[in-house]
Amino acid sequence: MGNILEIKNLVCGYDGKEVIKDVSFSVQSASFTGIIGPNGAGKTTLLKSISRIIRPSRGEIYFQGRDIFDFKIKELARAVAVIPQSLQIPFSFTVEEFVNMGRFSRLGRFQRFGRYDREAVAGALFLTDTLELKERKINELSEGEKQRVIIAQGLAQEPQLLLLDEPTSHLDITHQVQILNLLKHLSVQNNLTVLIVLHDLNLASEFCKELILLHHGRIHKEGRPQEVLTYQNIEDVYKTLVIVKENPLSHKPYVFLVPKEIKAVR
Amino acid sequence: MKKIIWLYLCACLVLILSCVFSLILGPAKFSLKELIAALLNPHNTSSASLIIWQIRIPRLILGLLVGAGLSVCGATLQALLRNPLAEPYTLGISSGAALGVALAFALNLAGISLPLFAFLGAVLSIVIVYNVASWKKFTNSTLILAGVILNSFFSSLVLLLFGLLKSSKIQNTIIWLMGDLSSFSQSQLKLVAAFIILGISLLIFLGRDINVLTLGDEKAMHLGIDVELMKKIIFVLASLVTGACVAVSGIIGFIGLLIPHFIRQFSGPEHRVLLPLSAIVGAAFLVICDSLSRTLIAPLELPVGVVTGICGGFFFLLLITKAKKWEIF
């Protein structure tokens, strides 16, 4: 399997202030990669430049060997779907109408919504377990349901790469695990490449095959969770004392916090 | 699907009724029989035939066009600015267009330059409002505040301009600024009709894009829209329609607010349904308002903007009191 995404010496930020300072990495096709790091490390900025919202001031981003800025906007939308942290939807579209919009990039100006489009939407609704919400208004759903519907819209784009910015941060653990299970399933079954920003180190550890630990706009460490989530790395980056143990079932590292009183006793 | 057909049927029924209503009512009242007789014999020289064909039908057509145009513009602006209170009037776009018309008058221009200057005035207002909206500090309600200020600023400029040039016409100008369907020239009707119909059709054609743009710039781009380009195109079309409406009817407020909100209750926000339905019902609504404005204080006439203003003012209050639903304030 080749690299679907390659980032070379990326420098970017807002209003001349550099947030990402020289980041290079590549993402393998059909992999599940997590981006972690403390607040302000540049996780969201990195994702925004990969999804073309902000133009890098230096460096290149290649998707399938082509510079992403050489793609037409519509062409890129057929290959890359982006799930934001939260989405304000001012009008009460039905779930079906909303997911249908995922087909926008696949439809020509004069082309009608066809049978294949309907099937793609039905498939996306099925995968995200939102078929029964089809007729409901999107603004009347719970946060967990809404996030699943937003993911369904992304899947209706039939992308090869799915970029997600902390898609579970507003959800309780049931929905967090449910959504990450879904993404994991998709990456294995449908050869979907997933690049996801996560806040929660333990979720990242359990679900991601590869992790990228960002710190002050640079990659502090990248590799398998066992290599990245060591107490030493976490202490360096988060300035917090932790203990890392192995989850007895999954054998993935698990990060325990150490409260101040306990530190004092020891 | 069935529901949509029913909605269209109801809307068309309302439209036909409003047309009949407006042809019958006025300083001279006709019976349905007289109306049909007059409609069937356009070249008859009876007074009924003359009044209906020479006066009421052109005015009816104008009312239909302006009502449809302003409603579609309202729905479009609400979608693009993601603001439920947006419409040509509350954003000051209508008064920008009015300023354009006043300038054209001042320069002694006529014909196509009236809607053209109105269009330029509308574009100017949209550029101001849109840039204000892009500043991070501005919330939806401050945007409307900016629109209201723009509105009174431009209206004052219009009055000043007319006052300096032809102070005898100032009375007419005030009426025109209130929104008025009685003082248009028939030669303008065809031209303006072309602008409005073209603009509305293109906006409906772009309904799918407008749907996606309601999700905000970033999401719209990720779904495959060239956001900057599409927004420009859509704003230009909305300016064109608003400009054409204002050039012939002055500033008629609140239709663009009332009608799309009303229709959305039934059709939902899918713009390929919402826009055509808004056009039909908006046309009917303005025609009814116009009939009322002709009869309420007969034999005198009210500017139609007074009637829409009264309906719209109440509705505006209603909207901002249940604003929580929109999560905007």
Chai-1 contact restraints between the chains, C-beta under 6 A:
chainA,res_idxA,chainB,res_idxB,connection_type,confidence,min_distance_angstrom,max_distance_angstrom,comment,restraint_id
A,I53,B,E218,contact,1.0,0.0,6.0,A-B,restraint_1
A,I73,B,G224,contact,1.0,0.0,6.0,A-B,restraint_2
A,I73,B,D226,contact,1.0,0.0,6.0,A-B,restraint_3
A,K74,B,G224,contact,1.0,0.0,6.0,A-B,restraint_4
A,A77,B,L223,contact,1.0,0.0,6.0,A-B,restraint_5
A,A77,B,G224,contact,1.0,0.0,6.0,A-B,restraint_6
A,V82,B,H222,contact,1.0,0.0,6.0,A-B,restraint_7
A,P90,B,R82,contact,1.0,0.0,6.0,A-B,restraint_8
A,F91,B,T214,contact,1.0,0.0,6.0,A-B,restraint_9
A,F91,B,P269,contact,1.0,0.0,6.0,A-B,restraint_10
A,F93,B,P269,contact,1.0,0.0,6.0,A-B,restraint_11
A,E97,B,E270,contact,1.0,0.0,6.0,A-B,restraint_12
A,M101,B,V212,contact,1.0,0.0,6.0,A-B,restraint_13
A,M101,B,L223,contact,1.0,0.0,6.0,A-B,restraint_14
A,F104,B,V212,contact,1.0,0.0,6.0,A-B,restraint_15
A,F104,B,L223,contact,1.0,0.0,6.0,A-B,restraint_16
A,F104,B,G224,contact,1.0,0.0,6.0,A-B,restraint_17
A,S105,B,G224,contact,1.0,0.0,6.0,A-B,restraint_18
